[in-house]
């Protein structure tokens, strides 16, 4: 009987201690603004003045910072050294072939972009294009001219970008 009473007394004491520790924790507030601030150092009045909301009962997740990966170990002396120094390298002939293929693709894209630019400039005719039959309303004509002008600007930018890419190639 005495053991049962002491066990029950131990349980009651642990429940009381848990309840009091929950009461002892302060309320955490989330305050708006850049940066968002989480704090437990405010009183209820201060939190209300700063428009902070309590996050009572909301789980808070803390993520540890990621650690950088260590550098791979240097190649050991012996047979692995020569092999380790060439890892990640591409054969010069293969690289030349890749560069040549890239140049051909970029030059083909450049020709297509220049053709599209010429067609848009022909349609735009310096802003003096003729009105089409479906453009009885002058606003429709103006809208088409604005679209053509924007398209010309985009195509000119594309042509310049392709020329820059081609100039970077060996």
C-alpha positions as CSV (number, residue, x, y, z in Angstrom):
1,X,0.0,0.0,0.0
2,X,2.8,2.3,0.8
3,X,4.5,1.6,-2.5
4,X,1.2,2.4,-4.3
5,X,0.8,5.6,-2.5
6,X,4.3,6.7,-3.3
7,X,3.9,5.8,-7.0
8,X,0.7,7.8,-7.1
9,X,2.4,10.7,-5.3
10,X,5.2,10.6,-7.9
11,X,2.8,10.8,-10.7
12,X,0.9,13.7,-9.2
13,X,4.1,15.6,-8.6
14,X,5.3,15.0,-12.2
15,X,1.9,16.2,-13.6
16,X,2.1,19.3,-11.4
17,X,5.7,20.0,-12.5
18,X,4.8,19.6,-16.2
19,X,1.9,22.0,-15.8
20,X,4.0,24.6,-14.1
21,X,6.7,24.3,-16.7
22,X,4.2,24.9,-19.4
23,X,3.0,28.0,-17.5
24,X,6.6,29.2,-17.1
25,X,7.2,29.3,-20.8
26,X,6.7,32.8,-22.3
27,X,4.5,33.5,-25.3
28,X,6.3,33.7,-28.6
29,X,5.1,36.5,-31.0
30,X,5.5,36.8,-34.7
31,X,6.0,40.4,-35.7
32,X,5.4,41.6,-39.3
33,X,7.8,43.5,-41.5
34,X,11.0,42.9,-43.3
35,X,12.5,40.8,-41.7
36,X,9.8,38.9,-39.9
37,X,10.7,38.7,-36.3
38,X,9.9,35.9,-33.8
39,X,10.4,37.0,-30.2
40,X,9.3,36.1,-26.6
41,X,10.8,39.3,-25.2
42,X,7.6,41.4,-25.6
43,X,4.7,42.1,-23.2
44,X,1.2,41.7,-24.4
45,X,0.8,45.5,-24.8
46,X,4.0,45.9,-26.7
47,X,3.0,43.0,-29.0
48,X,-0.3,44.6,-29.7
49,X,1.3,48.0,-30.4
50,X,3.6,46.4,-32.9
51,X,0.8,44.3,-34.5
52,X,2.5,41.1,-33.4
53,X,0.5,37.9,-33.3
54,X,1.1,35.1,-30.8
55,X,1.9,31.7,-32.3
56,X,0.7,29.8,-29.3
57,X,0.2,26.2,-30.2
58,X,1.8,26.5,-33.6
59,X,4.7,24.2,-34.1
60,X,8.0,25.9,-34.8
61,X,10.5,24.1,-37.0
62,X,14.1,24.9,-36.7
63,X,16.4,23.7,-39.5
64,X,20.1,23.2,-39.0
65,X,22.4,25.0,-41.3
66,X,23.8,22.9,-44.1
67,X,27.4,22.0,-44.0
68,X,29.5,22.3,-47.1
69,X,30.7,19.1,-48.7
70,X,34.4,18.4,-48.2
71,X,36.6,18.6,-51.2
72,X,37.5,15.3,-52.7
73,X,40.8,13.8,-51.5
74,X,43.7,14.6,-53.8
75,X,44.9,11.8,-56.1
76,X,47.3,9.5,-54.4
77,X,50.8,9.0,-55.7
78,X,51.2,6.2,-58.2
79,X,48.9,5.0,-61.0
80,X,45.9,7.0,-59.9
81,X,47.7,10.4,-60.2
82,X,47.7,10.5,-64.0
83,X,44.1,9.3,-64.1
84,X,43.0,11.7,-61.4
85,X,44.4,14.8,-63.3
86,X,42.3,14.0,-66.4
87,X,39.0,13.5,-64.7
88,X,36.4,15.9,-66.0
89,X,38.5,16.7,-69.1
90,X,37.2,16.4,-72.6
91,X,39.2,15.3,-75.5
92,X,40.3,18.4,-77.6
93,X,39.0,16.9,-80.8
94,X,35.6,16.2,-79.2
95,X,35.5,19.8,-77.8
96,X,36.3,21.2,-81.3
97,X,33.4,19.1,-82.7
98,X,31.0,20.4,-80.0
99,X,32.1,24.0,-80.6
100,X,31.7,23.6,-84.4
101,X,28.2,22.1,-84.0
102,X,27.2,24.9,-81.6
103,X,28.4,27.5,-84.1
104,X,26.4,25.9,-86.9
105,X,23.3,25.8,-84.7
106,X,23.7,29.5,-83.6
107,X,24.4,30.6,-87.2
108,X,21.2,28.8,-88.4
109,X,19.2,30.5,-85.6
110,X,20.8,33.8,-86.6
111,X,19.7,33.5,-90.2
112,X,16.2,32.6,-89.2
113,X,16.0,35.6,-86.8
114,X,17.3,37.9,-89.5
115,X,14.7,36.6,-91.9
116,X,11.9,37.1,-89.4
117,X,13.2,40.6,-88.7
118,X,13.2,41.5,-92.4
119,X,9.7,40.2,-92.8
120,X,8.5,42.3,-89.8
121,X,10.2,45.4,-91.2
122,X,8.6,44.8,-94.6
123,X,5.2,44.6,-93.0
124,X,5.8,47.6,-90.8
125,X,7.1,49.7,-93.7
126,X,8.5,52.4,-91.4
127,X,5.1,52.9,-89.7
128,X,3.4,53.7,-93.1
129,X,1.9,50.3,-93.9
130,X,-1.3,50.1,-95.8
131,X,-4.5,49.4,-93.9
132,X,-6.0,46.0,-94.4
133,X,-9.7,45.3,-95.2
134,X,-10.4,44.1,-91.7
135,X,-9.0,47.4,-90.2
136,X,-11.9,49.7,-90.9
137,X,-11.5,50.9,-87.3
138,X,-8.3,53.0,-87.1
139,X,-7.6,51.7,-83.7
140,X,-7.1,48.1,-85.1
141,X,-4.6,49.5,-87.5
142,X,-2.7,51.3,-84.7
143,X,-2.7,48.1,-82.6
144,X,-1.3,46.1,-85.5
145,X,1.4,48.7,-86.0
146,X,2.3,48.7,-82.3
147,X,2.6,44.9,-82.3
148,X,4.8,45.0,-85.4
149,X,7.0,47.6,-83.8
150,X,7.3,45.6,-80.6
151,X,8.1,42.5,-82.6
152,X,10.8,44.3,-84.5
153,X,12.4,45.4,-81.2
154,X,12.3,41.8,-79.9
155,X,13.8,40.4,-83.1
156,X,16.6,43.0,-83.1
157,X,17.4,42.0,-79.5
158,X,17.4,38.3,-80.5
159,X,19.8,39.0,-83.5
160,X,22.2,41.0,-81.2
161,X,22.2,38.2,-78.6
162,X,22.9,35.5,-81.2
163,X,25.7,37.6,-82.6
164,X,27.2,38.0,-79.1
165,X,27.0,34.3,-78.5
166,X,28.7,33.5,-81.8
167,X,31.5,36.0,-81.1
168,X,32.2,34.2,-77.8
169,X,32.9,30.9,-79.6
170,X,36.6,30.0,-80.3
